Amino acid sequence: MLINDKKRALARALTGGILGMAFCLLLGWLSQPGAIFGSSLGLNFTFCYNSHVPELLGASLGFLLWFLFGAEIGVATLPFADGGKSLLLRSLAHFAAMTLTMWAWVLLNFPYEPLPGLVLSFQLPLTLIYLLIWLGRWVGWYAEVTQIREKLGLSPRPSFLKWKETLPHMGFAGVLCLLVPTVLRLCDDVVPIFSMFFAFILLPAGGFTSALSLGKRQGFCPLYPLACVVFTLVFALTARLYTNIDDSILFPIAFLSPLLGNFAGAGIQRFLRQPENKADI
């Protein structure tokens, strides 16, 4: 069992499974011919893209696989283990289960597509997103330990501009703003939508949520948005060596999304600490 608390894991799995089937329904609605850009959306749905699979069977398998995929995501919202080797092994087992579920759906719908294209289109994004989430959770766990030590009086006072408190999150910023866009840009010839996916979904969502987590635990940390911009600048400069895409749009996104997230997190931290301050008075 990946999770020690079986009741909570079952509840999260059921919730995630239902949301997964809802996403399958949404995907089938958005995948109808001409959807959004070609014509107005009607009450038509596409549940299986393989013409050799009966429609009812394809729809049933599609809903089942998306239920499993959503359940696996739901289970991942709970901690796999306290740490150490058990955490790593359970995380790898969970990633393998999600990969098998995804490939079952991919092979059901795209059986004749070349394998390299499928790997770049599906396996690569899944791996990068999983890595980001796993790294983000690890950084959050590390910050919680630091916060506990601070409450026990075992940690020193905040450093200048909170650079020590921000340091564990720098690795996440490097993966999000440098490693991920570099890998996706190298695959841009095969899947051109990757650049838009990173710029308008992955970067703002990852920057905001990671900075929100940092702000909730450490307060306002001005160096984190700056670090995101610096890593993005390094990516843009190195990307010029093998592409001519203008990446200037990434700079305000890389700065504003973590800045807003950090402000929001710091505000939440301050609000939650108000009862403690009143009790001290």
KAKAFEN-V114302 format. One record per residue. N is the residue number from 1. PSI is psi in radians with two decimals (* if undefined). Layout:
N;PSI / N;PSI
//
This chain:
1;2.25 / 2;-0.63 / 3;2.39 / 4;-0.63 / 5;1.64 / 6;-0.65 / 7;-0.83 / 8;-0.66 / 9;-0.72 / 10;-0.73 / 11;-0.77 / 12;-0.66 / 13;-0.76 / 14;-0.75 / 15;-0.81 / 16;-0.67 / 17;-0.74 / 18;-0.75 / 19;-0.61 / 20;-0.76 / 21;-0.63 / 22;-0.69 / 23;-0.64 / 24;-0.71 / 25;-0.75 / 26;-0.75 / 27;-0.71 / 28;-0.57 / 29;-0.74 / 30;-0.30 / 31;0.05 / 32;2.64 / 33;2.26 / 34;0.19 / 35;2.49 / 36;-1.17 / 37;-0.58 / 38;-0.73 / 39;3.02 / 40;2.60 / 41;2.33 / 42;-2.92 / 43;0.91 / 44;2.56 / 45;2.55 / 46;2.01 / 47;-0.30 / 48;2.29 / 49;0.09 / 50;1.96 / 51;-0.28 / 52;-0.07 / 53;2.26 / 54;2.49 / 55;-0.75 / 56;-0.74 / 57;-0.77 / 58;-0.71 / 59;-0.74 / 60;-0.81 / 61;-0.67 / 62;-0.82 / 63;-0.71 / 64;-0.80 / 65;-0.67 / 66;-0.53 / 67;-0.79 / 68;-0.75 / 69;-0.76 / 70;-0.66 / 71;-0.69 / 72;-0.64 / 73;-0.71 / 74;-0.74 / 75;-0.61 / 76;-0.19 / 77;-0.21 / 78;2.63 / 79;2.37 / 80;-0.65 / 81;2.97 / 82;-0.48 / 83;-3.11 / 84;-2.69 / 85;-0.66 / 86;-0.71 / 87;-0.78 / 88;-0.80 / 89;-0.73 / 90;-0.61 / 91;-0.75 / 92;-0.69 / 93;-0.70 / 94;-0.75 / 95;-0.68 / 96;-0.70 / 97;-0.74 / 98;-0.67 / 99;-0.77 / 100;-0.72 / 101;-0.78 / 102;-0.78 / 103;-0.52 / 104;-0.73 / 105;-0.71 / 106;-0.82 / 107;-0.48 / 108;-0.67 / 109;-0.45 / 110;1.05 / 111;-0.38 / 112;0.03 / 113;2.55 / 114;2.46 / 115;-0.74 / 116;-0.69 / 117;-0.68 / 118;-0.68 / 119;-0.77 / 120;-0.60 / 121;-0.55 / 122;-0.91 / 123;-0.71 / 124;-0.89 / 125;-0.72 / 126;-0.77 / 127;-0.77 / 128;-0.76 / 129;-0.72 / 130;-0.73 / 131;-0.75 / 132;-0.80 / 133;-0.76 / 134;-0.77 / 135;-0.69 / 136;-0.70 / 137;-0.66 / 138;-0.75 / 139;-0.71 / 140;-0.71 / 141;-0.73 / 142;-0.71 / 143;-0.62 / 144;-0.70 / 145;-0.74 / 146;-0.69 / 147;-0.68 / 148;-0.75 / 149;-0.63 / 150;-0.73 / 151;-0.52 / 152;-0.02 / 153;0.38 / 154;-0.09 / 155;2.60 / 156;3.04 / 157;2.80 / 158;2.44 / 159;2.99 / 160;2.17 / 161;0.30 / 162;0.72 / 163;-0.60 / 164;-0.69 / 165;-0.53 / 166;-0.40 / 167;-0.79 / 168;-0.46 / 169;-0.20 / 170;-0.63 / 171;-0.73 / 172;-0.74 / 173;-0.68 / 174;-0.71 / 175;-0.78 / 176;-0.79 / 177;-0.17 / 178;-0.97 / 179;-0.90 / 180;-0.89 / 181;-0.54 / 182;-0.81 / 183;-0.77 / 184;-0.64 / 185;-0.63 / 186;-0.42 / 187;0.13 / 188;-0.48 / 189;-0.53 / 190;-0.79 / 191;1.54 / 192;-0.37 / 193;-0.17 / 194;-0.69 / 195;-0.73 / 196;-0.69 / 197;-0.75 / 198;-0.82 / 199;-0.68 / 200;-0.07 / 201;-1.07 / 202;-0.81 / 203;-0.90 / 204;-0.68 / 205;-0.81 / 206;-0.73 / 207;-0.74 / 208;-0.85 / 209;-0.69 / 210;-0.72 / 211;-0.57 / 212;-0.79 / 213;-0.75 / 214;-0.77 / 215;-0.64 / 216;-0.49 / 217;-0.60 / 218;-0.04 / 219;-2.86 / 220;2.16 / 221;1.63 / 222;-0.34 / 223;-0.39 / 224;-0.85 / 225;-0.66 / 226;-0.68 / 227;-0.69 / 228;-0.71 / 229;-0.72 / 230;-0.80 / 231;-0.65 / 232;-0.68 / 233;-0.73 / 234;-0.73 / 235;-0.81 / 236;-0.69 / 237;-0.74 / 238;-0.55 / 239;-0.43 / 240;-0.32 / 241;-0.40 / 242;0.13 / 243;2.79 / 244;0.40 / 245;2.39 / 246;2.03 / 247;0.31 / 248;-0.46 / 249;-0.40 / 250;-0.49 / 251;-0.88 / 252;-0.59 / 253;-0.76 / 254;-0.41 / 255;-0.81 / 256;-0.67 / 257;-0.83 / 258;-0.53 / 259;-0.83 / 260;-0.72 / 261;-0.70 / 262;-0.69 / 263;-0.79 / 264;-0.77 / 265;-0.74 / 266;-0.65 / 267;-0.72 / 268;-0.74 / 269;-0.76 / 270;-0.69 / 271;-0.72 / 272;-0.44 / 273;-0.10 / 274;-0.78 / 275;-0.61 / 276;-0.70 / 277;-0.70 / 278;-0.65 / 279;-0.62 / 280;-0.60 / 281;*
//
